[in-house]
Amino acid sequence: MKKTIPILCLAIATIALLFSCKEDKSQTEDIQQTVVDSLEMALHEVDSLLNSGKLAHLDVYEIGKIKSISMSVQKIQVAEHATIWINLSKDCGGQYYYSREDAHLLYDECPYLIKAIDSIRENTNREVDHEEHYGYITKDNIRISSYASKGKPWKIYFSVDYHKQNSSITLTDKDIDDLIELIKRGQDKIKELENQ
């Protein structure tokens, strides 16, 4: 019984997160489908994990690393049901026993994240005469953001969980290219696993 409480809490948090996400109206249909698929996936996984009569099998495929953030594609199989996602992981250090932050990036979210990264890059190659910010957050709190103020250069940050400052890294132009490449490799791996 003690093990089911954290899993139920995770399910409730996942459902709340999925319904609290807001997106651009031009993306409404795609996002609604993604939310429905994500909700179904989350509920199915929780139901499967709560059923102790089923064996879960997890495969982890390393994709690469950008500074201190590792990226992998993970596939969990419970009976006939399989779920695949890109996992981002960062050791955040600190004094607490749980210092690693992980976040899931679903296949359908990748194009929107890549587009946001490109837009941020395009808008940060200029000087500003005031304070400016750009930011994009995925369903699981992965964030790409940028900031500049008068007379100061732009800084671009990438975070596994934007709620936690120590889960962020700063990005250079080369890092941005590497990040996009890693996301695309993750997408390719997901497609490969889905077609097996």
LUMTORDO-421538 format. One record per residue (C-alpha): x, z, y; residue number from 1; residue in one letter. Coordinates in Angstrom, 2 decimals. Example, Ala and Ser with C-alpha at 12.3 -4.5 7.8 and 13.67 -1.06 7.14 Angstrom:
BEGIN
px:pz:py:resi:resn
12.30:7.80:-4.50:1:A
13.67:7.14:-1.06:2:S
This chain:
BEGIN
px:pz:py:resi:resn
0.00:0.00:0.00:1:M
2.86:0.77:2.40:2:K
4.20:-2.79:2.02:3:K
0.85:-4.39:2.88:4:T
0.57:-2.70:6.29:5:I
3.61:-4.49:7.86:6:P
2.47:-7.79:6.34:7:I
-1.03:-7.33:7.74:8:L
0.48:-6.45:11.14:9:C
2.55:-9.64:10.95:10:L
-0.57:-11.65:10.15:11:A
-2.51:-10.16:13.08:12:I
0.43:-10.72:15.45:13:A
0.78:-14.33:14.25:14:T
-2.91:-15.01:14.76:15:I
-2.84:-13.44:18.23:16:A
0.24:-15.46:19.16:17:L
-1.31:-18.71:17.99:18:L
-4.47:-18.17:20.02:19:F
-2.64:-16.98:23.14:20:S
-0.55:-20.17:23.49:21:C
-1.41:-22.44:26.42:22:K
-0.29:-26.06:26.70:23:E
-0.62:-29.05:29.00:24:D
-4.07:-30.74:28.83:25:K
-2.46:-34.06:27.86:26:S
-1.25:-32.39:24.65:27:Q
-4.51:-30.58:23.84:28:T
-5.51:-32.53:20.72:29:E
-2.04:-32.38:19.15:30:D
-1.65:-28.71:19.99:31:I
-5.12:-27.81:18.68:32:Q
-4.26:-29.47:15.36:33:Q
-0.90:-27.68:15.28:34:T
-2.58:-24.33:16.00:35:V
-5.13:-24.92:13.24:36:V
-2.39:-25.96:10.80:37:D
-0.21:-23.01:11.85:38:S
-3.06:-20.54:11.52:39:L
-3.96:-21.87:8.09:40:E
-0.29:-21.69:7.07:41:M
0.10:-18.10:8.32:42:A
-3.07:-16.89:6.60:43:L
-2.18:-18.63:3.36:44:H
1.35:-17.18:3.32:45:E
0.09:-13.65:4.00:46:V
-2.55:-14.00:1.30:47:D
0.09:-15.25:-1.15:48:S
2.55:-12.48:-0.29:49:L
-0.11:-9.81:-0.69:50:L
-0.92:-11.12:-4.14:51:N
1.81:-9.53:-6.25:52:S
0.90:-11.80:-9.16:53:G
2.64:-14.82:-7.56:54:K
6.33:-15.55:-7.39:55:L
7.72:-16.70:-4.02:56:A
10.75:-19.00:-3.90:57:H
12.74:-19.49:-0.67:58:L
15.27:-22.30:-0.09:59:D
17.57:-22.21:2.97:60:V
19.34:-25.38:4.12:61:Y
21.96:-24.80:6.83:62:E
21.70:-27.34:9.65:63:I
24.35:-26.10:12.06:64:G
25.19:-23.72:14.86:65:K
25.16:-23.79:18.63:66:I
27.35:-21.02:19.98:67:K
25.96:-17.83:18.38:68:S
22.62:-19.31:17.27:69:I
22.39:-20.62:13.69:70:S
19.81:-23.19:12.68:71:M
18.49:-23.82:9.18:72:S
15.51:-25.41:7.50:73:V
13.66:-23.02:5.24:74:Q
11.10:-23.79:2.57:75:K
8.97:-21.15:0.90:76:I
7.05:-22.02:-2.23:77:Q
4.28:-19.77:-3.53:78:V
2.51:-21.29:-6.55:79:A
1.49:-24.82:-5.47:80:E
1.71:-24.12:-1.75:81:H
4.91:-24.89:0.18:82:A
5.67:-24.26:3.85:83:T
8.72:-25.69:5.65:84:I
10.05:-24.81:9.11:85:W
13.20:-24.78:11.24:86:I
14.60:-21.26:11.54:87:N
16.73:-20.14:14.48:88:L
18.74:-16.95:14.04:89:S
21.01:-14.91:16.32:90:K
22.84:-11.65:15.77:91:D
22.02:-9.79:18.96:92:C
24.21:-6.77:18.27:93:G
23.16:-3.45:19.71:94:G
22.68:0.05:18.43:95:Q
19.56:-0.47:16.35:96:Y
19.50:-1.16:12.62:97:Y
17.67:-4.45:13.14:98:Y
19.81:-6.58:15.43:99:S
19.15:-10.09:14.10:100:R
16.48:-12.15:15.81:101:E
14.81:-15.02:13.95:102:D
12.26:-17.53:15.19:103:A
10.35:-20.32:13.51:104:H
10.02:-23.80:14.94:105:L
7.34:-25.94:13.32:106:L
7.87:-29.68:12.83:107:Y
5.04:-30.61:15.21:108:D
6.56:-28.51:18.00:109:E
9.92:-30.32:17.95:110:C
8.99:-33.36:20.09:111:P
7.57:-31.09:22.81:112:Y
10.66:-28.88:22.81:113:L
13.00:-31.89:22.96:114:I
10.97:-33.37:25.83:115:K
11.16:-30.05:27.69:116:A
14.94:-29.85:27.16:117:I
15.36:-33.40:28.52:118:D
13.12:-32.64:31.52:119:S
15.06:-29.49:32.35:120:I
18.34:-31.38:32.15:121:R
17.04:-34.16:34.43:122:E
15.89:-31.65:37.03:123:N
19.07:-29.59:37.14:124:T
21.49:-32.25:38.35:125:N
20.76:-31.61:42.03:126:R
21.30:-29.03:44.73:127:E
18.46:-26.81:45.90:128:V
17.79:-25.12:49.22:129:D
15.65:-22.37:47.69:130:H
15.19:-20.52:44.39:131:E
13.87:-22.65:41.51:132:E
13.05:-22.05:37.84:133:H
12.02:-24.22:34.88:134:Y
10.97:-22.92:31.49:135:G
9.36:-23.85:28.20:136:Y
8.31:-21.44:25.44:137:I
7.33:-22.28:21.86:138:T
4.71:-20.45:19.82:139:K
7.33:-18.14:18.32:140:D
8.94:-17.26:21.70:141:N
11.89:-19.67:21.60:142:I
12.64:-20.47:25.24:143:R
14.65:-23.03:27.17:144:I
14.91:-22.17:30.86:145:S
16.94:-22.93:33.95:146:S
17.52:-21.26:37.27:147:Y
19.21:-22.08:40.59:148:A
19.25:-20.68:44.11:149:S
20.48:-21.99:47.44:150:K
24.18:-22.83:47.32:151:G
24.53:-21.93:43.63:152:K
24.72:-24.23:40.58:153:P
22.02:-24.44:37.93:154:W
22.27:-22.26:34.84:155:K
20.48:-23.23:31.64:156:I
19.58:-20.65:29.00:157:Y
18.35:-20.96:25.43:158:F
16.80:-17.95:23.73:159:S
15.65:-17.17:20.19:160:V
13.21:-14.59:21.63:161:D
12.71:-14.66:25.38:162:Y
11.55:-11.02:25.32:163:H
15.10:-9.97:24.41:164:K
17.85:-10.76:26.89:165:Q
20.61:-10.45:24.31:166:N
19.03:-13.24:22.24:167:S
20.00:-15.83:24.92:168:S
22.95:-18.16:25.29:169:I
23.95:-20.33:28.25:170:T
24.10:-24.09:27.72:171:L
26.42:-26.77:29.08:172:T
25.53:-30.49:29.09:173:D
27.36:-30.90:25.77:174:K
25.52:-27.88:24.33:175:D
22.21:-29.52:25.29:176:I
23.19:-32.71:23.44:177:D
24.21:-30.60:20.42:178:D
20.94:-28.63:20.53:179:L
18.81:-31.78:20.56:180:I
20.88:-33.22:17.71:181:E
20.38:-30.05:15.64:182:L
16.61:-30.10:16.21:183:I
16.46:-33.77:15.16:184:K
18.52:-33.05:12.04:185:R
16.10:-30.21:11.26:186:G
13.16:-32.60:11.61:187:Q
14.85:-35.11:9.28:188:D
15.46:-32.38:6.68:189:K
11.83:-31.26:6.83:190:I
10.67:-34.86:6.29:191:K
13.09:-35.22:3.37:192:E
11.79:-32.02:1.74:193:L
8.16:-33.02:2.29:194:E
8.78:-36.34:0.51:195:N
10.40:-34.79:-2.57:196:Q
